[in-house]
Structure formats: structure tokens, C-alpha cells
Amino acid sequence: MNNLFKQAALALAISGLALQAHAQGASAADSSTSVQTSQATPVDEAVAEAAEPAPVDPGMKLIEQIDAWKYGAGAALAERADNGDIFMAEGIAFVKVTPEANDWADHRLMAYKEALMNAQAQFIEFEGISTRAETLSKFFDDKSQMPSFSPEELQSSSKLEEVLNKAIALAGGKLDEQLNELGINPDEFNAAPPEKRARLFENSISEQVSTRARASLTGLMPVKTFEANDAQGRHAIAVVVVASDKMRQFVYDMKQSKGDLAPNPRKAGGPSLRERFSSNKSALIHEFGIRKMYDKNGYPVLVSFGQAGTGYNGSDFNRQMNARKGAFMHAKADAYANFAYLLNAVGNAESTTRKSSMNVTDGVVRAEQDGVMESEETRTEMVKAINNEISARGSISDLPGTRQLLRWTAKHPQHGNEINGVVYVWHPVSEQNARDMRNFKPKRNEQAQTRKASTGTAETRQSRDLMSADDF
């Protein structure tokens, strides 16, 4: 629509110039040339304005991406969700700083987590919600409620000070500190005359809705993330989550199996997990959360992605290395947290909203130096308040077989912010090997060892190659 307005403005500008040139057709040639030259600037400006791209809304771009995905690669999941076979939802959040900030990469990660929680909240409410709603209509009219000062209050300076303190609900140094923060001189503020207020009239309608839900998040898995930004670098992130009985059954079987899971021959083949991720490490910048995948032999595996920003853009080598080391630690913790949320987690969602449409009149009495001033203040307002809280808590006490598949460092392709990440993998065979190593008991070797007598000559020696690479 904006482009249509710009095109219309361009057409009007050109039409106006044409009429003006026709009206001045009888002028001298040099005058005509001067007019055309002087009118070139508005034309150029109109053309340039019409050629400017329309502003981009990252949030709307994310919705467009999600919709396109639901009709493309995610069509099968979307269809099953529409049929009620599985649960699918998406959450959106925005990055709170622009890429110029040193900690932009970490704000970006937290935006993903906020989007994930927004999607989780929908699943929590889907499993069962408690709602309480209350509506109140009020009509009040009593002009006799106009406040007043007693003679004692007007005569006593201490009483006036007491009234003032009650009116502002703060006193002493705390008030002065807050006034200084607002750029207000406390001495001038304290000199303000005391006043009293009372409600004379009110016609209002208000509603308050409270919701509460609690559910297990075990088996709820993020399957796709999206990201969009505008020309100013403002980013928004979206995540699509899916929950199903099949996935919950897999999580249960995985925790009970102690690594004894059979491969799926139909999933076998293709490159190894290491080859799949190490071939394009820069693509890992856009991977968040945890996925269920299959290795080249068809074994089901869990792949967890963790990342963190370096947070330092200077040239000091020691600071850069220390910042990078810390980033990898944060990334590792992020990867482990994904396992906890998937395998054993509980979520809570609580929300209270309040809306009020009111027309009110307040009676105001103010003690001035020359007497008492009375007035009425009438206003119409809409009050909207929201208190929304979502929480998720996950824990896993014993998960052998998780290991770091690879770690990576890459620059964000658009802004150049350094991001460090890790990929952790749980594999059923690795769990069995970890359990075997943990339960290892050495066997005593009774074979006698022989000693070779020294010949007294100079020699070189080395141990034999007793082990091969496949022993490890």
C-alpha cells in the first residue's frame, strides 16, 4: 500500500510539472530551460522516494517463513497436527539489542529461548488449563464527596507537611533520591502545595482473567528455527515445537534401555554425523536446541546444539582467548540443558490480564498561600495490564554416553559477531560403552614375567606395538 501511495505521489508530481511547463510555453528559450532545471529537484526526490523499499517487519517475515514451511518441508507435520495426531506450535521473540552490542550473540540465544518458552506455554495450556474470569461494572455519582482541609490542617505547618507526605506516599531521602533521578529539584517539589483528592463520579467496566496450567514437557522437541531481520539489524527468532506420544515413548524407552536400542535399517546410510555437521560449520550458527536423528548405521541418536557469543571484539589476544574459553563453557552448559529439558521437564504457565474502560471525575482541593482552591478533573481512559509468567524446569540424573562431537567458531554472516558452539551427541552404543567402562573390573594376571640380563653394551630400546587403533 505504501508503494501505491508513493507511485501516486510521483504521478501527481510529474503531472504538475507538465501543466506548469505548458503554461510557460510562451516564455523565452533561456527562461524555459531555467524552469526545467529548477523543477528537476522535486522530480528526482519523488522518483527516489518511490524507489525506496518498504519497511521490513521481522515479525511478519517470520510468520511468512513459517507458513511457507508448513506448505513445503513441514507439510507432513502440519497435516498431522491439523488432524490432531500430534501437537505443533510456534513461538516468536525478538533480540533486545542491535548487532553493534558486544553481547548481541548472547541476546540472540536468549531470544531463541524466549521463543521456545512461548511455544512451550501453548503446549502446557493444551494439556489442561484452569481459568477464572471476573467482570465488574461500576457506576458511582456523589458530588458531596468533595474533600476539604480542616482548620487545624491549614493552621499547622506540621499538619500540612503530614498531609503532603501522605499524598506522595514517600518521604525523606528515598523521595529525594527518586526525584533527583527524574531531574527534579527536591526543594522545589517539597514546596508544592498539599492537596487532597476524592472520587466524585465513575462509570466503568472492567474485566480480569487469570489462567494457570502445569504439564510435563518431556518429549517436547524443537524441530525448526527461523530468523529474520530488517535493514537496521533488528532481529526476531521463531521456533516450531512438536510433541507426540511416539516421541514420549522413545524418551521413555531410551531412559529404560541402558543403551540397548536396535538400529532402524530404513534410516541407515548417508554420511556420518561428524561429516554432516563439520562440512558446513557456519550453518551451525542457525541451529538451536536438540534433535532426534539417525547415524549412518540407523541408530537413533540425540544431537544437542549449544552456542554462546565471545562478547569481546578487541585486539588483546589474552582477553580474546579467555572470552572464547568462557563462551565454550557456556555453550557446553547450553547443550547439556537441552538434554534435561527433553528427557525430564515440567512447565508452568500463569497469566493475569486486566482491562478497564472508565470515565471518572475527581474532586481536587489544593491549599495555596492565598487560600484553598477547589477543582474537578474529568478523564476517560483505558487501562490494560498483563502479568504473564512461564517457567520450565528440567533435570536428568544419570545419562552416560553423551560426548562432544565437535566444536566450532564462526562469524555471523551478516554482522561479523563471533559465535562459539558445540555439538553434543547421545548414542545408544556410546551409552553401553560408557556403562562398561564405568563398571570395569580388572582381572589379575598370574603369568610370570622374565627379565633380560644386561649385556653392558650401548643399545636403543622401544616398547612393542601391542595395541591397535580399534582397541579404543
Secondary structure, 3 states (H helix, E strand, C coil): CHHHHHHHHHHHHHHHHHHHHHHCCCCCHHHHHHHHHHCHHHHHHHHHHHHCCCCCCHHHHHHHHHHHHHCCCCHHHHHHHHCCCCEEEEEEEECCCCCCCCCHHHHHHHHHHHHHHHHHHHHHHHHCEEEEEEEEEEEEECHHHCCCCCHHHHHCHHHHHHHHHHHHCCCHHHHHHHHHHCCCCHHHHHCCCCEEEEEEEEEEEEEEEEEEEEEECCCCEEEEEEEEECCCCCEEEEEEEEECHHHHHHHHHHHHHCCCCCCCHHHCCCCCHHHHHHCCHHHHHHCCEEEEEECCCCCEEEEEEEEEECCCCCCCHHHHHHHHHHHHHHHHHHHHHHHHHHHCEEEEEEEEEEEEEEEEEEEEEEEECCEEEEEEEEEEEEEEEEEEEEEEEECCCCCCCEEEEEEEEEECCCCCCEEEEEEEEECHHHHHHHHHHHCCCCCCCCCCCCCCCCCCCCCCCCCCCCCCHHHC
